Amino acid sequence: MRNDAPNIPTSIRPTLLVHGGAWAIPPEMAEDHQRGVAHALEVGYAILSEGGTATDAVEAAVTILEDDPTFDAGRGSFLTSEGKVQLDALLMDGATLRAGGVACVEHLRNPIQAARLVLDKSPHIYFVGQGAEAFAARHGMKLIDNSELVLDRERIRLKEAQERLAAGQPDQTFSGPLAQDDKSPETAAQHRAEELASKVGLGFSPGIEEFDSTWALAPEVGLSSEEQPAPADPKFESHDTVGAVALDQYGNLAAGTSTGGTLNKAPGRVGDSSLIGCGCYADNHSAAVSLTGWGEPIMKLVLGKWATDRVSQGVTPELAAQQAISYLFARLGGHGGIILLGPDGQFGIAHNTPGMAWGIANKTGHRTGLSI
C-alpha cells in the first residue's frame, strides 16, 4: 500500500484508537465494556506491531467488538421495531480514499468484514440489504439466520422502549431536544440553542470559533438541576456503536465504524455510522475519525468530515474532537462521542454523553477508560 501522507516524520508511531459507543453505560456493564475495548486494542495493535496495515488493524479491532455481545454491533445489537437485528458498517483507507460500506444487513455476523470485501473487490462503495448479503456471500462470507444475532436482553429492552412510546413518553433519540422532528429545519432550533449556549457562557454560531473547547466534555455544565438530563433518560440508551481508527508504520490512516443502529428503529433506517464523512472518514492528508451517537444530527452536520477538515486546517486532533462535539450539541442538541487520529499520531477523544468506552494503544502502552 502506498504512502500518500504528507509531511510524515521518518519514524512513525503506529497507533490504534477504539471506542465501544457513547451512552449511559450501566454500572453492571462497565467491566464488560472496558474488557471488550481492551481485547480489541490487543488484537488490532498486534497487527500494527508486526508491520500490518492500518486497514487490517481497524478491521480486526472492529471484528472483535462486533463479536462481543456487550456492544451494539453484530451479535447483541439493538433490535428494530420488528424485533430483528439490522447492521451497518463502513471501512475507509486513508491512503487511497477507497471505502466499502454495507447497510441493513440481517444475515451477516461481521458487517465490517463485508465492508472490507466491498472496499477490496468492488468498483462500488456501498451495498444495502439483500444486495450486500449476496455480494458478501459471493466472496465467501457465510449467511446466518437473524436469530443468531438476537439476545433476550435486547428483546427486553425493545419491549420496554415500546411500552414507553405507548405511554406517550417522547422519543428524542433521532433529533434531540433542539429539533423534535429529524427532518425539521435546523434554523427552527436556533433560538433554543442560543438559550442553552447562553446558560453556559457559550457563543452560538454554525461555526465554532467562539466555542469554549472544554464545554464539549460536559454540555450540561451551567444548567440548573431541573434542566439536567436524568441519569436514566431514554435518549442515552441507544448510543452504543463501535469503531476504530489506526495509523500504521507506513504513515497510512484507516477508519471503521459498525453498528446495529438505534433501539426500536424503523426497519430500513440507516444512520451515520456507515456513511462516508458522517460517522466515519479517513484521509492521510487530514485525519481518521469514528463517531458514535445520535445518527440524524451527525448526518446533518457531516460531522466526521467536519472534524477531519479542522485537523487539515492546523487544529490539533484533541481540540478538533472537542470542537466537533460542541458543534453537535450547540447546533442541533446532539449527543455522542468521537475518536480522531492525525497522520502524526496525535489524537483526540471527546463525548458529551454520560460515558464512552474507549481505548488507545501506541508505543507507550495500552490505556482504556469509560469516560473522558
NORFEN-V310988 format. One record per pair of residues at least 24 apart in sequence whose ideal C-beta (glycine too) atoms are under 6 Angstrom apart, sorted by sequence separation. I is the first residue (numbers start at 0). GAP is how many residues later the second one is. D is the distance in whole Angstrom. If there is no record, write none. Layout:
BEGIN
i=I gap=GAP d=D
i=I gap=GAP d=D
END
This chain:
BEGIN
i=39 gap=24 d=4
i=86 gap=24 d=4
i=90 gap=24 d=4
i=103 gap=24 d=5
i=198 gap=24 d=6
i=237 gap=24 d=4
i=270 gap=24 d=3
i=277 gap=24 d=6
i=279 gap=24 d=6
i=280 gap=24 d=5
i=286 gap=24 d=4
i=38 gap=25 d=5
i=39 gap=25 d=5
i=89 gap=25 d=6
i=90 gap=25 d=5
i=100 gap=25 d=4
i=101 gap=25 d=5
i=102 gap=25 d=5
i=103 gap=25 d=5
i=237 gap=25 d=4
i=254 gap=25 d=5
i=276 gap=25 d=5
i=285 gap=25 d=5
i=316 gap=25 d=5
i=324 gap=25 d=5
i=88 gap=26 d=5
i=98 gap=26 d=5
i=106 gap=26 d=5
i=271 gap=26 d=4
i=277 gap=26 d=6
i=285 gap=26 d=4
i=104 gap=27 d=5
i=254 gap=27 d=4
i=271 gap=27 d=5
i=276 gap=27 d=5
i=280 gap=27 d=5
i=320 gap=27 d=3
i=324 gap=27 d=5
i=15 gap=28 d=5
i=90 gap=28 d=5
i=104 gap=28 d=6
i=107 gap=28 d=6
i=253 gap=28 d=5
i=276 gap=28 d=4
i=319 gap=28 d=6
i=321 gap=28 d=5
i=15 gap=29 d=5
i=252 gap=29 d=5
i=316 gap=29 d=5
i=320 gap=29 d=4
i=101 gap=30 d=4
i=286 gap=30 d=6
i=315 gap=30 d=6
i=316 gap=30 d=5
i=317 gap=30 d=4
i=252 gap=31 d=5
i=310 gap=31 d=5
i=316 gap=31 d=4
i=35 gap=32 d=4
i=240 gap=32 d=5
i=251 gap=32 d=6
i=254 gap=33 d=4
i=256 gap=33 d=5
i=306 gap=33 d=6
i=13 gap=34 d=4
i=35 gap=34 d=5
i=254 gap=34 d=6
i=108 gap=35 d=6
i=252 gap=35 d=4
i=254 gap=35 d=5
i=296 gap=35 d=4
i=106 gap=36 d=4
i=32 gap=37 d=6
i=106 gap=37 d=6
i=296 gap=37 d=3
i=31 gap=38 d=4
i=54 gap=38 d=5
i=105 gap=40 d=5
i=293 gap=40 d=5
i=15 gap=41 d=6
i=293 gap=41 d=6
i=292 gap=42 d=5
i=17 gap=43 d=5
i=244 gap=43 d=4
i=292 gap=43 d=2
i=65 gap=44 d=5
i=291 gap=44 d=6
i=244 gap=45 d=6
i=290 gap=45 d=6
i=291 gap=45 d=5
i=62 gap=47 d=5
i=242 gap=47 d=3
i=290 gap=47 d=5
i=62 gap=49 d=6
i=289 gap=49 d=5
i=61 gap=50 d=4
i=19 gap=51 d=5
i=20 gap=51 d=6
i=240 gap=51 d=4
i=288 gap=51 d=5
i=0 gap=52 d=6
i=58 gap=53 d=6
i=238 gap=53 d=6
i=286 gap=53 d=6
i=287 gap=53 d=5
i=238 gap=54 d=5
i=286 gap=55 d=5
i=58 gap=57 d=5
i=283 gap=59 d=6
i=84 gap=61 d=6
i=83 gap=62 d=5
i=172 gap=62 d=6
i=171 gap=63 d=5
i=84 gap=64 d=4
i=84 gap=65 d=6
i=172 gap=65 d=5
i=74 gap=74 d=5
i=75 gap=75 d=5
i=78 gap=75 d=5
i=78 gap=79 d=5
i=68 gap=82 d=6
i=172 gap=89 d=5
i=3 gap=91 d=5
i=1 gap=93 d=6
i=0 gap=94 d=6
i=244 gap=94 d=6
i=246 gap=94 d=6
i=244 gap=96 d=4
i=246 gap=98 d=6
i=160 gap=102 d=5
i=160 gap=103 d=4
i=157 gap=106 d=6
i=212 gap=106 d=6
i=215 gap=106 d=4
i=212 gap=109 d=5
i=215 gap=109 d=4
i=215 gap=110 d=4
i=218 gap=110 d=5
i=214 gap=111 d=6
i=210 gap=112 d=6
i=181 gap=114 d=4
i=238 gap=114 d=6
i=207 gap=115 d=5
i=210 gap=115 d=4
i=235 gap=117 d=6
i=175 gap=118 d=6
i=207 gap=119 d=5
i=174 gap=121 d=6
i=175 gap=121 d=6
i=173 gap=122 d=4
i=203 gap=126 d=5
i=196 gap=133 d=6
i=218 gap=133 d=5
i=215 gap=134 d=5
i=192 gap=137 d=5
i=111 gap=144 d=6
i=111 gap=146 d=5
i=110 gap=147 d=6
i=178 gap=153 d=6
i=177 gap=154 d=6
i=177 gap=155 d=3
i=216 gap=155 d=6
i=176 gap=156 d=5
i=94 gap=157 d=4
i=175 gap=157 d=4
i=93 gap=158 d=6
i=175 gap=158 d=5
i=93 gap=159 d=3
i=93 gap=160 d=6
i=92 gap=161 d=5
i=91 gap=163 d=5
i=103 gap=164 d=6
i=90 gap=165 d=4
i=89 gap=167 d=6
i=102 gap=167 d=5
i=71 gap=168 d=3
i=70 gap=169 d=6
i=72 gap=169 d=4
i=88 gap=169 d=4
i=70 gap=171 d=5
i=87 gap=171 d=5
i=102 gap=171 d=5
i=86 gap=173 d=6
i=100 gap=173 d=4
i=84 gap=175 d=6
i=64 gap=177 d=4
i=98 gap=177 d=6
i=61 gap=182 d=5
i=77 gap=182 d=5
i=87 gap=182 d=6
i=60 gap=183 d=4
i=76 gap=183 d=2
i=80 gap=183 d=5
i=89 gap=184 d=4
i=72 gap=185 d=4
i=77 gap=185 d=4
i=79 gap=185 d=5
i=80 gap=185 d=6
i=81 gap=185 d=5
i=87 gap=185 d=5
i=88 gap=185 d=6
i=57 gap=186 d=5
i=72 gap=186 d=6
i=87 gap=186 d=4
i=72 gap=187 d=6
i=79 gap=187 d=5
i=57 gap=188 d=5
i=71 gap=188 d=5
i=93 gap=188 d=4
i=56 gap=189 d=4
i=93 gap=189 d=5
i=94 gap=189 d=5
i=89 gap=190 d=4
i=91 gap=190 d=4
i=93 gap=190 d=4
i=53 gap=192 d=4
i=65 gap=192 d=6
i=53 gap=193 d=6
i=53 gap=194 d=4
i=61 gap=194 d=5
i=93 gap=194 d=6
i=52 gap=195 d=5
i=57 gap=196 d=5
i=61 gap=196 d=5
i=53 gap=198 d=5
i=57 gap=198 d=4
i=53 gap=199 d=6
i=54 gap=199 d=4
i=47 gap=200 d=6
i=53 gap=200 d=4
i=23 gap=212 d=4
i=22 gap=213 d=5
i=22 gap=216 d=4
i=21 gap=217 d=5
i=22 gap=217 d=5
i=20 gap=218 d=6
i=20 gap=219 d=3
i=20 gap=220 d=5
i=19 gap=222 d=5
i=18 gap=224 d=5
i=17 gap=226 d=4
i=16 gap=228 d=5
i=15 gap=230 d=5
i=14 gap=232 d=5
i=13 gap=234 d=6
i=13 gap=235 d=5
i=11 gap=237 d=5
i=11 gap=239 d=5
i=7 gap=243 d=4
i=4 gap=246 d=4
i=2 gap=247 d=5
i=2 gap=248 d=5
i=21 gap=270 d=5
i=20 gap=271 d=5
i=21 gap=271 d=5
i=4 gap=279 d=4
i=5 gap=279 d=6
i=3 gap=280 d=5
i=21 gap=314 d=5
i=21 gap=315 d=3
i=44 gap=316 d=4
i=40 gap=318 d=4
i=18 gap=320 d=5
i=36 gap=320 d=5
i=40 gap=320 d=5
i=16 gap=322 d=4
i=36 gap=322 d=4
i=16 gap=324 d=6
i=32 gap=324 d=4
i=40 gap=325 d=5
i=21 gap=329 d=4
i=14 gap=330 d=5
i=16 gap=330 d=6
i=22 gap=330 d=5
i=23 gap=330 d=4
i=24 gap=330 d=4
i=37 gap=330 d=5
i=21 gap=331 d=4
i=36 gap=331 d=5
i=12 gap=332 d=5
i=21 gap=334 d=4
i=33 gap=334 d=5
i=7 gap=335 d=6
i=19 gap=337 d=3
i=4 gap=338 d=5
i=18 gap=339 d=5
i=29 gap=340 d=6
i=17 gap=341 d=5
i=16 gap=343 d=5
i=15 gap=345 d=5
i=14 gap=347 d=4
i=12 gap=349 d=6
i=12 gap=350 d=5
END
